Amino acid sequence: MARNRHPEETVNLILDVAFRLFMENGYEHTSIQDIINNLGGLSKGAIYHHFKSKEDILVAVTVRMTAESNQMLAVIRDRSDLNGKEKLKTIFMESISRPVQNDIFTVAPDFHNNPKLLFSLLHDTIDNAVPNYILPIIRQGISDGSIKTDYPEQLAELILLAANVWMNPMIFDSTEEESYRKFMVFRQMLQGFGLDIVDNEMLERLQELASIYQKNKLA
């Protein structure tokens, strides 16, 4: 077999195809053969040259999904012109405003059929995003007086899990009205911590994303 001179292109193709199939059929209902059948002539050997198993492909898909988001979090975390509270507000606005969110909600993945993908995303949230991005911002907020809590680690986890999981209509299949109610509770919860960082502009954007999800789910 000739040596593959473009391994990065091959890896990207495998991940593109795997992501689409995972979203359409669910991780459990997508086989290695299904992925091969959609690779335009690449062999099983080409897959196993880069990935030992379907599980490895899942991990790579998740890493690629979260890489862009984590880069955005790092940029905001390291800004010197904002206090901790302002950084949290900026993160929320930037996260839901990114154009890629429209693509994700348009694909309308059913996380009920993707338990391993959901677990992988939860794992990244708790083991990566919280300690590396949100927690340092909350600690900064405690230091500069803009955030008041005796439990920074738990607050960081609560905020991110509520925002990324509980309020995610793709996970709980929430209607626009249900999404609105969850947002209002989330806002009230944060206000209880003195964090008035979510506003009506964010609410309108979340309703827009929920609408995109529901329309494409029913299409």
N, C-alpha and C positions, 0 to 999 in steps of 0.2 A: 504494500500500500504506500502510495506517495505520501510524503510528509505534509501535514497540513501547515501551510505557511501563514494562515490567518486564524489562529486558534481563538482569538478574541471575538472575531465575527461568528465563529461557530458557537461559542458559548452564548453570545447574545441571541443568536437565532434559537437555540435550545430553550433559553429562558423566556423569550418572547412567545414561543409556541406553548410552552408549559404553562405560563401565566394565563394565556387565553383559554386553554383547555381546563385548567383548574377552576377558572371563573365560570366557564360555561357548564361544565359537567360535575364539578366537585373534585377535590383531591382524591378521595377514596374511589371515585368512579373513573379516574384517568389512569391508564396503564402506561408503562414505558413504551409499549407497542403503539399506543395511540399517539404518543409524542413523535415516535419515529415516522409514523404514517403521514405526519404533517410537516416533516422537515425537508421535503423536496428532494429526496434521494439520499440523504445522509443515512449511514448505517447505524446499527445498534452499537457497533464498536466505537463510532464517533461520540456517542453519548457516554459510554463507559470509560472512554479515554479521559473525560473531564469530570464525570460524576460517578461515584460508586453506587448510587441508588437513587430511587425516586425521592427519598427523604432528603438526600443531599441537594437535589434540584429544588425542593421546597425551601430549604434553608437559603439557597442562593437567590431564589425569587423574593423571599422576604427581605433579605439584606438589600437587594436592589430597590425594593419598594420604599424602604425606610431611609436609604442613604441620602436622598435629596432633602427629605424632611429634617434629618439630623444635621445636615450641613447648614440649613437655615437656622436651626436652633443654636448651633455653635456661633454663628455670626451675631445673633441677638445677644446671646450670653456674654460675649466678649466686648460688646459696645461699652464705651466709657461715658457716653452722654445721657444714659438713662439710669434711674434707680431701679431697685428690684421690682417694685410694683409696676412701673412703666414697662419693664421688659416682659413681664407676664402678659400685660395687655397687648403688647406688640406681637408676641408669639401667637396669641389667639387670633388676632386679626390676620396676620401673615399666613397662618396655617389654613384657614378656611378660604382665603382669597386666592390662593395659588390656582392657576388655570388647570393644573393636573387633577385637581379635585373634581372638576366637571367630568373628566375622562373616567375617573374611578367610579363616580356615581352613575355615569351613563352605562358602564359595563354592568352595573347592578349585580355584583357577586352575591351569591347566597351563602353566607357564612355558616348556615345550618348544615350545608353540604361540605363545608371546608373546616372541620374542627381542628385539624392539624395546622392549617394556615392561621386560624384564629389563635390557637395556642402559641404559635410562633410569634405572632404580632404582640400578644400579651407579654410574652417572655421578653421581647425587645423593649417594650414599654417599661417594665419593672427593672430589668437588669441593665438597660443601657440609657434610655431617654431620661428616666427619673434621676439616677445618680450623676450622670454626666452633664445634664443640661438644666433640668428644672430645679433640682436641689441646690446647686451653686447659686442660682438666681434667688431662691428663697433665703438662703443664708446671707446673701448680699443685702436683701431687703431687711432682714433682721438687723444687720449691722448699720444700715443707713436710716433705719426707723420707719421705712415705708411698709413693712410687713411685720405683724405681731403674731407670733406663735411660739409655744414651748415645744412643739413637735414638728420640726421642719421636714424630717424624712416622711412621716405619715401624711402630712399635708401635701407634699409633692406627689406622693402616690395617689392620694385621693383626687387631686385636681386632674391629673393626667388620665386616670382610669375613668373618671366621670366624663371628661371631655372626649376621649378617644373611643370609649367602649359604651358606656351607658347612654350617651347622647347620639351614638352612631346608628342611624336608621337601618343601615345594611346589616347590623347584627341583631337588632330586635324587631326589624320590619315595621318601624314606627311610621304612622301616618304624619302628614304635615301638622295636624292638630296635636298629636302626641309629642312630636318633636318640639313644638312650641312650648308645651307645658313642661317638658323636661328642661328646656333652656331656662324658663322662668325660675324653676326650682334651683338650677345650677347657679343662676345669678344671685338668688337670695342666699344660697349657701355661702358663696364667696363674699357677699356683703357682710355676712355674719363674722367673717374673719377680717373685716375692714378692707376688703379688696373689691372696690367698685370698678371693675376693669372690663366688664362686658356691657355692651351698649346696643341700641336699636339697630345700628348698621350691621352688627354681627348677627342679630336676630334675623334680619331680612336675608342675609347671606345663607344662614343655616336653613331657613325655610325654602330658599331657592334650591339648595342641594337636595333637600328632602323631596321637593317636587320633581326634580330631575330623576331621582332614584325611583319614585313611585311610577312615573310615566313610562320609564324604560322597563320597569319590572312587569308592567301590564301589557307592554307592546308585544 
